[in-house]
Every structure is written in C-alpha cells, then in structure tokens.
Amino acid sequence: MTKFLKDLLGSDHPLFGANIGELEKATGGAGVDVRLISDITEHAHVVMRRLSLDPADTTGEELYWALNSLVKGGNVESILSETDYVLMALGEGPVSFNILDVIENVHHELPYGERTVAHGQRHLRAEIIKRYADHDRTDNMMVHELAEQIGLKPPQDEGYPSYQNPVTSDDSNSPYILAIGDIFTDAFIKLNEDVARVDTDDDGSKRLSLPFGSKPPYDHVDIVQAVGPSPNAAVSMSRLGVRAGLMAYLGDDLPGKDSLKYLAQEQVDTTTLSVQSGIKSNYYYVLRLGAERTILVKNEEYKYTWQEPADVPDWIYLSLISESAWQLHEDLLKYLEAHPETKLAFQPGTFQFKWGKDKLAGIYRHSHIIVMNREEAVDVTGKSYDSIRELANGLHDLGPQIVVITDGPNGSYASYDYKLVTIPNYPDPAPPLDRTGAGDAFASTIVAGLAMGESMDIALTWAPINSMSVVQSLGAQAGLLSKSKIQDLLEHAPEDYRLRNVE
C-alpha cells in the first residue's frame, strides 16, 4: 500500500513505509492508508470513464491528453471538482487530476514528459496528514512529527493552510494577489579571488578584471530560477500563506520550463504567465567577487499582452518590467477601472522610473500603496532628500494612501493614517551573504500582511524580518519565511525593534 502512495508522491525516503506503518499502528490498524488509496482510485476511475477511457487499459500519456482536452472543451471545473489530491501512476511517474496542474499543463503547452504534478502532490501530502490527524486515536503532534520525517511537510508547502492545519484548512477563502513583472534566471558565478580583481579608473569608477584570453578558474556556480521583483514577491506571498499568481513572460526554452516547474513547486499560480514560442527566456549572469556583484544582463523582446486572470485578484502587485510593456500598463488601468475592488501595490522598477510620474500618473493615482527607496523618492517627487516628510507628502500627492520609503541601514519610513512612522532593520544574525531581493521581500511582506487583514502597523514589523532572512542566503528567495516563522522572530525581537513616530 505504501508503494502506491510513494509512487504518486515521487518519494524515495527510506522511512516512508515504516512511518506510515507507525501511523497505522496509532490508529489501531484502521486502514487509513487503504481507504485513502481506495478514494484516489475511485475518483480517478470516475473521471476516466467520463472521458471514455478504460481504467484497465489506458496509458499515462493517453490519460494526460484526455485531461488536457477538458480545458480546451471548457468542462474542466465540472469534471475535476473533487480531485485535488488525486493522481494516478500509469507508466513513468504520476499524472495529476488536480485542476490547477491540468490547466497549467495546457496553458504552457507542456509535453507529457514535462507535465507538472506539483499541486496534486501538495494536496495529497496534506490529505495524508489530515486523515491521520483526524483519527480519534492519534496524537496530532506525533502525526506531524512522523509526517515531517518522511518529507510530507516540505518547505515549499509551508505557509499554506492545508499544511499548517490539515484538519480544518481550506485555502479557497485566502486572498489572491497577482504579481506582474519580468522574470529571469540568475546564474551566480563565484569568482576565484586569487584570479579576479577590481581596478579603479582615473575618474574613480571601478572595473572587474580577469586575465584576458585565458581560462581563469571560478569557485562554483549556482542557478537560481524564476527571479525578479515580481516573481520574488509572488513566492514571498505564497510562503506567507496567500494565494499568489504571476503575470510574466517567458520563452519556450529549458530555462523557461524549469522556471514553470519551480513556480509550481512554490504554489504560485502561473495561468497568467505567457510562454512565447521561439523566444529565449531572460538569463542573467551574476559575477560574485567577495560581497559585491556584477550582473551581465540581456533582456529578450516579448509581446506584453494582458493575460485576463480567471479570478479577480484582491490585490495586484506591479513591479519591474520591460520598456516594451507600456501597453500592458494601459490595459492594467482599464482592468482596475472595471474592478475597483482590486487594490494596487506599486514597487516601481527601472523603466517605470524612467517614464516618470507624469506618464505613470494613472498608475500612481490607482495605487493603494507604493514602496521605493529614499533616492528614488527624490527622483519621483523632486523634494528634498533631507526631509522624509516632504518626500512622503510628495508621493501622497500622486494618489497612494500608503507610502513606504526604505532607507538602507537607517531602516524604513511609512506614511499612512495621517502619521509618519519609522521601523529599524531587524538585526542580522550574521554578516549578509547576498542582498539580492531584500527590497522585494520587504515590499511583498507588507502587501501580503495587508491582504490577510493585518494592520499596517503589524505589516511594517513583519517586513524587515523577511528582508533580514533573505540576505542570509544566496539569491532572492531561498531565505523567504512563512508567517509563523516571522511571528516567532517578532516575539523574540530586541526591545528597540518597534515602530516610532517621526516628529
């Protein structure tokens, strides 16, 4: 019986069978695993028969394409309404009946060998835990400990209600935030400090130097997928426990496909992500020397067409995107006009600053909250660098109800509810390893907090904690925290970590 579940989950953990056996003993031999397998099989066979497939004589690939046809035929919701945790292994690996997996497979035109099953596996992990935790004879803590030991509670599941409380969870009422912006793959190349050096020109500018025409060694390379301010925000918000989606633009190459798989593992909805045929995905090379970075960038040209979300988002989070995406901003404004209940969070990027506040007047006017650093606030408003209050008022004049201005080592400021406050940075437990994505973690944590119904006062105390954690790891997403972990660190914060009014 355990082999059936191991195959569906793709698990090779040596203790899987033993721990499931322990859970069965705790129930008094109630056959929870047998009942779950029976339910999975029954649901799968019902769907297969509705698709005119013979459960005894169907290959995995035949099942895969038949499920995909449901999306094209518009019948997916009626047929797959009760199959969140249903998968079937018919040949090489499982096929998912989870509606999100099926939609993503169709939307991204994934071949059978590259199909995603991440949503179905996440629900199945939660269902296993739920069924054992629900049993009258089991101890909830013991169930979770045994489940964690065999990989039923992986980090990418954390933050979802089904993960935190499998007995009563239902994430259908969770707020939905759609992030919009460009997506990249970063290759972090750690240069050998005995070979690479930094030279200073006569004008004081610095250059990274390597021996020309030779083969200098490097220490190692780390590939980080699906990054950029908006993807970083989507993953951050997903781990915090809200439903997060991403509207971005990819090529149909291997880096693009890898990014799709990664986002699925992080439970980010990619049904509004456009995969464009014959185009490469954005790929950056990050040269690391000591604590500094030099980034080689190349941005591909995509058709930035608006992707209508299936569900109306509670929030839209707009950040860095290409200069070619102006029409997308116009389409976003039309969408916001048609859906006034959707709040806009704006964390401007390079070209959005380049366009200026006048061209983006509509975006600023519709923004509920904007987040930028002090230098950027000066550039946007023309106000004095020395006066945070003038900078905040200048940004309020553009339309946002909430203004957040970050100020590096000096912490951050926020203006809302007719008050101006400041919050210090959360103390680093060790020297930062990589500052990539700290600002994205900060901004997205505030927006997620507000979306979950927290006050701005509370959301502001969460944000620096997530930023602190991010800079302790390589890349923008490895250190992103769950809501429970942030709350735990907040409880153990030093006494001087608190909001203060700015006089």
C-alpha positions in Angstrom: 0.0 0.0 0.0 2.8 2.5 0.9 4.4 1.9 -2.5 1.2 3.2 -4.2 1.5 6.5 -2.2 5.3 6.7 -2.7 4.9 6.4 -6.4 2.3 9.2 -6.5 4.4 11.5 -4.4 7.7 10.6 -6.2 9.2 9.8 -2.8 12.3 7.7 -2.2 12.5 8.3 1.5 13.8 5.1 3.2 11.5 5.6 6.3 8.3 6.3 4.3 6.9 2.8 4.7 8.0 2.5 8.3 6.4 5.8 9.4 3.2 5.1 7.6 3.2 1.8 9.4 3.6 3.7 12.7 0.7 5.9 11.9 -1.4 2.9 11.1 -0.5 1.4 14.5 -1.5 4.6 16.2 -5.0 4.3 14.6 -5.3 0.7 15.9 -5.0 -0.7 12.4 -7.9 1.3 11.0 -6.6 1.1 7.4 -6.5 4.8 6.8 -4.0 4.3 4.0 -6.1 1.6 2.4 -9.2 3.9 2.5 -7.2 6.8 1.0 -5.9 4.7 -1.8 -9.4 3.4 -2.5 -10.8 7.0 -2.6 -8.0 8.1 -5.0 -8.6 5.1 -7.3 -12.4 5.6 -7.2 -12.2 9.3 -8.1 -9.7 8.7 -10.8 -11.8 5.9 -12.4 -14.9 8.0 -12.3 -13.2 10.8 -14.2 -11.6 8.3 -16.7 -14.9 6.7 -17.5 -16.4 10.2 -18.1 -13.5 10.7 -20.6 -14.4 7.4 -22.3 -11.2 5.8 -21.1 -10.9 2.2 -19.8 -9.2 2.3 -16.4 -7.8 -1.2 -17.0 -6.3 -0.3 -20.4 -5.1 3.3 -20.5 -1.6 4.6 -20.6 -0.4 7.6 -18.7 0.1 9.6 -21.9 -3.4 8.8 -23.1 -4.8 10.0 -19.7 -2.7 13.1 -19.8 -4.0 14.3 -23.2 -7.6 13.4 -22.3 -7.4 15.5 -19.2 -5.9 18.4 -21.2 -8.9 18.2 -23.6 -11.2 19.1 -20.7 -9.6 22.6 -20.5 -10.0 23.2 -24.3 -13.6 21.9 -24.1 -14.5 24.1 -21.2 -15.6 21.1 -19.0 -12.7 21.1 -16.6 -14.4 22.5 -13.5 -17.4 20.2 -13.6 -15.4 17.1 -14.0 -12.4 17.8 -11.8 -14.3 19.4 -8.9 -13.3 16.7 -6.3 -9.9 15.6 -7.4 -7.5 18.0 -5.7 -5.4 15.2 -4.2 -5.9 12.6 -7.0 -3.0 11.3 -9.0 -2.5 8.0 -10.9 0.7 6.3 -11.8 0.3 4.7 -15.2 3.8 4.1 -16.5 6.6 6.6 -15.9 5.5 8.8 -13.0 2.1 10.1 -11.9 -0.5 12.0 -13.8 -2.3 14.7 -11.8 -6.1 15.2 -11.8 -5.7 18.4 -9.8 -7.4 21.2 -11.8 -4.5 23.6 -11.4 -2.0 21.1 -12.7 -4.2 20.3 -15.7 -4.8 24.0 -16.5 -1.0 24.8 -16.2 -0.1 21.8 -18.4 -2.4 23.1 -21.1 -1.7 26.8 -20.7 2.1 26.2 -21.1 1.7 23.5 -23.7 3.8 21.1 -21.7 4.6 17.8 -23.4 3.8 14.6 -21.5 7.3 14.1 -20.3 7.4 17.6 -18.8 4.0 17.7 -17.1 3.5 19.3 -13.7 2.0 17.4 -10.8 3.1 19.8 -8.0 -0.4 20.9 -7.0 -1.8 17.4 -6.8 1.2 16.2 -4.8 0.9 19.1 -2.4 -2.8 18.3 -1.8 -2.0 14.6 -1.4 0.6 15.3 1.2 -1.9 17.4 3.1 -4.6 14.8 2.7 -2.4 12.1 4.2 -1.6 14.2 7.2 -5.2 15.3 7.6 -6.6 11.8 7.6 -4.3 10.5 10.3 -4.6 13.7 12.4 -8.4 13.4 12.2 -8.5 9.9 13.6 -9.8 9.7 17.2 -6.8 7.5 18.4 -3.9 9.6 17.1 -1.9 12.3 18.7 -1.7 15.4 16.4 1.8 16.3 17.3 3.0 12.7 16.7 1.3 12.7 13.3 3.1 15.8 12.2 6.4 14.7 13.5 6.3 11.4 11.7 5.0 13.1 8.5 7.8 15.7 8.6 10.4 12.9 9.0 9.4 11.4 5.6 9.0 14.6 3.6 5.3 15.2 3.8 5.9 18.7 5.1 8.5 20.2 2.7 9.4 23.9 2.9 7.6 24.7 -0.3 4.3 23.6 1.3 4.8 25.8 4.4 2.5 28.8 4.7 -0.5 27.1 3.1 -3.5 26.5 5.4 -3.6 22.8 4.3 0.0 22.5 5.6 -0.4 24.4 8.8 -3.7 23.0 9.9 -4.8 20.0 7.8 -7.8 19.3 10.0 -9.8 22.4 9.3 -8.0 24.0 6.4 -9.5 25.4 3.2 -7.5 27.9 1.2 -10.4 28.9 -1.1 -11.0 31.9 1.1 -7.4 33.1 1.1 -6.8 36.4 -0.5 -5.5 36.3 -4.1 -2.6 38.6 -5.1 -1.5 38.8 -8.7 2.1 39.9 -9.3 3.0 41.5 -12.6 6.6 41.9 -13.9 9.6 40.4 -15.7 11.1 37.1 -14.8 14.7 35.9 -15.0 17.0 33.0 -14.4 20.2 34.0 -12.5 23.5 32.1 -12.7 25.6 33.2 -9.7 29.2 32.6 -10.6 31.6 32.8 -7.6 34.8 34.2 -9.0 38.2 33.0 -7.7 39.6 35.8 -5.6 43.1 34.8 -6.5 42.4 35.5 -10.1 39.7 38.2 -10.3 40.4 41.7 -9.0 38.8 45.2 -9.0 40.7 48.1 -10.8 40.0 51.8 -10.3 40.0 54.2 -13.3 41.3 57.7 -13.2 37.8 59.0 -12.7 37.3 56.8 -9.6 35.0 54.3 -11.3 35.7 50.6 -10.7 36.1 47.7 -13.1 36.1 44.0 -12.6 39.2 42.5 -14.2 40.1 39.0 -15.3 43.1 37.7 -17.2 42.3 38.3 -20.9 42.5 35.5 -23.4 43.0 32.8 -20.7 40.9 30.3 -18.8 40.7 31.6 -15.2 39.1 29.2 -12.7 35.9 30.0 -10.8 34.9 28.6 -7.5 31.3 27.5 -8.2 28.1 28.4 -9.9 24.5 28.4 -8.5 21.5 28.6 -10.8 18.5 30.4 -9.3 15.3 30.2 -11.2 12.2 32.4 -11.6 13.6 35.6 -10.0 12.9 39.3 -10.5 11.0 41.7 -8.2 7.5 40.3 -9.2 8.4 36.6 -9.1 10.2 37.2 -5.8 7.1 38.8 -4.5 4.9 36.0 -5.7 7.0 33.4 -4.0 7.2 35.5 -0.9 3.5 36.0 -0.6 2.8 32.3 -1.4 5.1 31.2 1.5 3.3 33.7 3.8 0.0 31.9 3.1 -1.9 33.9 0.5 -2.8 32.7 -3.0 -0.3 34.2 -5.3 -0.3 34.4 -9.1 2.3 35.7 -11.6 1.7 37.5 -14.9 5.1 37.3 -16.6 6.6 36.5 -20.0 8.9 33.5 -20.8 10.5 31.8 -23.8 9.8 28.1 -24.6 13.3 27.1 -23.8 14.7 24.9 -21.0 15.2 27.8 -18.5 11.6 28.8 -19.1 10.3 25.3 -18.5 12.5 25.0 -15.4 11.0 28.2 -14.1 7.5 27.0 -14.6 8.2 23.8 -12.6 9.9 25.8 -9.8 6.9 28.2 -9.5 4.5 25.2 -9.4 6.6 23.8 -6.5 6.3 27.1 -4.8 2.5 27.0 -5.3 2.4 30.1 -7.5 -0.4 30.2 -10.0 1.1 30.6 -13.5 -2.1 30.5 -15.6 -1.5 34.2 -16.4 2.1 33.5 -17.4 2.7 33.8 -21.2 5.1 31.3 -22.8 6.1 32.6 -26.2 7.3 30.3 -28.9 10.7 30.6 -30.5 11.9 33.2 -27.9 14.6 32.7 -25.2 13.9 33.3 -21.5 15.7 36.2 -19.8 19.0 34.8 -18.4 21.4 36.8 -16.3 25.0 36.0 -15.2 25.8 37.3 -11.7 29.6 37.6 -11.2 30.3 37.5 -7.4 33.6 38.7 -6.0 33.6 38.9 -2.2 30.3 40.5 -1.2 29.9 42.5 -4.5 28.0 41.6 -7.6 28.4 42.5 -11.3 25.5 41.4 -13.4 25.6 40.6 -17.1 22.1 41.2 -18.4 20.2 40.5 -21.6 16.5 41.2 -21.9 14.5 39.4 -24.6 11.7 41.0 -26.5 8.3 39.6 -25.7 4.8 40.5 -26.6 3.5 42.1 -23.4 -0.2 41.3 -23.9 -2.6 41.4 -20.9 -3.5 37.9 -19.6 -7.0 38.0 -18.1 -6.9 36.4 -14.7 -9.6 33.7 -14.1 -10.3 35.1 -10.6 -10.5 38.8 -9.8 -7.4 39.5 -7.6 -7.9 41.1 -4.2 -4.6 42.9 -4.9 -2.3 43.4 -8.0 1.4 43.9 -7.3 3.2 45.7 -10.1 7.0 46.0 -10.3 10.0 45.8 -12.7 9.1 45.2 -16.3 10.4 46.0 -19.8 10.3 49.3 -21.6 8.3 47.4 -24.2 5.4 46.8 -21.8 3.8 50.2 -21.8 0.5 48.9 -23.4 0.3 46.4 -20.5 0.1 49.4 -18.1 -2.7 50.9 -20.1 -4.5 47.5 -20.0 -3.9 47.3 -16.3 -5.5 50.6 -15.8 -8.6 49.5 -17.7 -8.8 46.4 -15.6 -8.6 48.4 -12.4 -11.3 50.8 -13.6 -13.5 47.7 -14.2 -12.6 46.2 -10.9 -12.5 49.0 -8.3 -12.4 46.3 -5.5 -8.9 45.3 -6.6 -6.1 47.2 -4.8 -2.9 48.1 -6.5 0.6 47.8 -4.9 3.3 49.5 -6.9 7.1 48.9 -6.4 8.5 50.7 -9.4 11.4 49.4 -11.5 14.0 50.9 -13.8 11.8 51.8 -16.8 8.9 52.9 -14.7 11.2 55.4 -13.0 12.5 56.4 -16.5 8.9 57.0 -17.8 8.4 59.5 -14.9 5.4 60.3 -12.7 3.5 62.2 -15.4 3.4 59.3 -17.9 2.5 57.0 -15.0 0.0 59.3 -13.4 -2.8 56.8 -13.7 -0.8 54.0 -12.1 0.2 56.3 -9.2 -3.4 57.5 -8.8 -4.8 54.0 -8.6 -2.1 52.7 -6.2 -3.2 51.9 -2.7 0.4 51.6 -1.6 3.8 52.4 -3.2 7.2 51.3 -2.0 10.6 52.8 -3.1 13.9 53.8 -1.6 14.8 57.3 -0.5 16.8 58.2 -3.6 14.0 57.1 -5.8 11.5 59.2 -3.9 13.7 62.2 -4.5 13.8 61.4 -8.2 10.0 60.9 -8.4 8.9 63.9 -6.4 11.7 66.4 -6.7 11.5 67.0 -3.0 14.5 67.4 -0.6 16.4 64.3 0.3 16.8 65.7 3.8 13.0 65.7 4.6 11.3 62.3 4.8 8.0 64.1 5.5 8.2 66.2 2.3 9.1 63.1 0.3 6.2 61.2 1.7 3.8 64.1 1.2 5.0 64.4 -2.4 4.3 60.8 -3.1 0.8 61.0 -1.4 0.0 63.9 -3.8 0.3 61.4 -6.6 -2.5 59.3 -5.2 -1.4 56.5 -2.9 -3.0 56.1 0.5 0.1 54.4 1.9 3.7 55.5 1.2 6.7 53.4 2.2 10.3 54.7 1.8 13.2 52.5 2.6 16.5 54.0 3.7 19.2 51.3 3.7 20.9 50.9 7.1 18.7 53.6 8.6 15.6 51.4 8.4 12.4 52.4 6.7 9.6 55.0 6.9 5.9 54.8 6.2 3.2 57.4 6.0 -0.4 56.4 6.5 -3.5 57.2 8.6 -2.2 60.8 9.0 1.0 59.7 10.7 4.7 59.2 9.7 6.5 56.3 11.4 9.8 54.6 11.2 10.9 51.0 11.8 14.5 49.9 12.2 16.1 47.0 10.3 15.8 43.6 12.1 19.3 42.7 13.4 21.3 40.4 11.2 22.4 37.2 12.9 25.5 37.1 10.7 27.0 39.3 8.0 24.8 39.3 4.9 25.7 36.8 2.2 23.7 38.3 -0.6 21.5 41.4 -0.6 19.6 40.4 -3.8 15.8 40.6 -3.2 15.9 42.2 0.2 13.7 45.1 -1.0 11.3 42.7 -2.8 10.9 40.6 0.4 10.2 43.9 2.4 7.6 45.2 0.0 5.8 41.9 -0.7 5.6 41.1 3.0 3.8 44.4 3.7 1.3 43.7 0.9 0.7 40.1 2.0 0.1 41.3 5.6 -2.4 43.9 4.5 -4.2 41.4 2.2 -4.5 39.0 5.1 -6.2 41.7 7.1 -3.3 42.8 9.3 -2.9 46.4 10.2 -0.2 48.5 8.6 1.5 48.7 12.0 1.8 44.9 12.1 2.8 44.5 8.5 5.6 47.0 8.9 7.1 44.9 11.8 7.0 41.8 9.6 8.7 43.2 6.6 12.3 43.8 7.9 12.3 40.3 9.4 11.8 38.7 5.9 14.4 41.0 4.4 16.9 40.0 7.1 16.3 36.3 6.4 16.7 36.8 2.6 20.2 38.4 2.8 21.4 35.4 4.8 21.1 33.1 1.8 22.2 33.2 -1.8 19.5 34.6 -4.2 16.3 36.4 -3.6 14.1 33.6 -2.5 15.9 30.9 -0.5 15.5 32.8 2.8 11.9 33.8 2.4 9.9 32.9 5.5 6.5 31.6 6.5 4.1 33.7 8.5 4.6 31.6 11.6 8.4 31.9 11.4 8.1 35.7 11.1 5.8 35.9 14.1 8.2 33.7 16.1 11.1 36.0 15.3 9.0 39.0 16.1 8.2 37.6 19.5 12.0 37.3 20.2 12.9 40.7 18.7 15.1 43.1 20.7 13.3 45.8 22.8 14.3 48.6 20.4 12.7 46.8 17.4 9.5 48.7 17.3 7.6 51.4 15.4 8.3 55.0 16.3 6.5 58.2 15.3 8.6 60.7 13.3 8.1 64.1 14.7 
